[in-house]
Amino acid sequence: MKHVGFIGYGAVARDAHRLLCEHLPAPRLTVLLRPESPSRATVTPDVAMVDGIADLVATRPDLVVEAAGQHVVATLVPEVLAAGIPALVVSTGAFAEPGLLARMTAQARQHGTRLSLSAGAVAGLDYVEAVALCPEARLRYTSRKPPAAWRAELAVLGHEAPALTSEVVLFEGSADEAARRYPRNLNVALTIKLRLGAAAGGMTVRVVADPNVVMNTHEIEVESRLGAAVMRFGNVPSAGNPKTSALTGHTLAAEIRKALA
């Protein structure tokens, strides 16, 4: 039986675990949670729990999945890589920190293991990677979500989410700044930027609260000497966290199955 370690057990991790259990053979699971974490109440009896990264590494999982938020990527995942254990990162926005991806990639190579980044709630990344070979490529990514996902942010601007009748642009700028401002739900922006590589200088990000959409919507517009593309993905919000798409848990489950195959 394969063994997977999870750092964090929020809505995305729980969805992925449920899906893995629905498609046998399901892997054995060990979850790292702080002693005071409210997620402990959601862990089922068949799942082992530990409260420290050393304890998780000591169980020698075949794969460790980070699903706890950007703040733990730089502090906990390096210990996984140093132990020679493959790591799959969900909170890709953490790599807005300059040099972090390069340092962790070098560490993975040094210890003969692999660092992978989850695609999250967006598709079309193969096209983005192909266009990245054109340095003049220009890409605009728009995250468009219902006002309910942005209640606090809209309130700061003097808007009441239920009363919104037209779209409000909350942010327009770089992928790095978007990931820093919205650490829980702009991981996709960094994922796209990392796939663009050297061509990422031609990328802009918009964050929009839109009363005319009912799904979390990702729009990718690309122009290059190869042509033009417009990709739009509408995802049902997660029941556990409306700022996250339900698709994210499905993507993660598929990536775990592929990594263990």
Stockholm file with secondary structure:
# STOCKHOLM 1.0

chainA/1-261         MKHVGFIGYGAVARDAHRLLCEHLPAPRLTVLLRPESPSRATVTPDVAMVDGIADLVATRPDLVVEAAGQHVVATLVPEVLAAGIPALVVSTGAFAEPGLLARMTAQARQHGTRLSLSAGAVAGLDYVEAVALCPEARLRYTSRKPPAAWRAELAVLGHEAPALTSEVVLFEGSADEAARRYPRNLNVALTIKLRLGAAAGGMTVRVVADPNVVMNTHEIEVESRLGAAVMRFGNVPSAGNPKTSALTGHTLAAEIRKALA
#=GR chainA/1-261 SS CCEEEEECCSHHHHHHHHHHHHSSSCCEEEEECCTTCGGGGGCCTTSEEESSHHHHHHTCCSEEEECSCGGGHHHHHHHHHHTTCCEEESCGGGGGSTTHHHHHHHHHHHTTCCEEECCTTCCCHHHHHHHTTSTTCEEEEEEEECGGGGHHHHHHTTCCGGGCCSCEEEEEECHHHHHHHCTTTCHHHHHHHHHHGGGGGGEEEEEEECTTCSSEEEEEEEEETTEEEEEEEEECBCSSCTTSBTHHHHHHHHHHHHHHC
#=GC SS_cons         CCEEEEECCSHHHHHHHHHHHHSSSCCEEEEECCTTCGGGGGCCTTSEEESSHHHHHHTCCSEEEECSCGGGHHHHHHHHHHTTCCEEESCGGGGGSTTHHHHHHHHHHHTTCCEEECCTTCCCHHHHHHHTTSTTCEEEEEEEECGGGGHHHHHHTTCCGGGCCSCEEEEEECHHHHHHHCTTTCHHHHHHHHHHGGGGGGEEEEEEECTTCSSEEEEEEEEETTEEEEEEEEECBCSSCTTSBTHHHHHHHHHHHHHHC
//
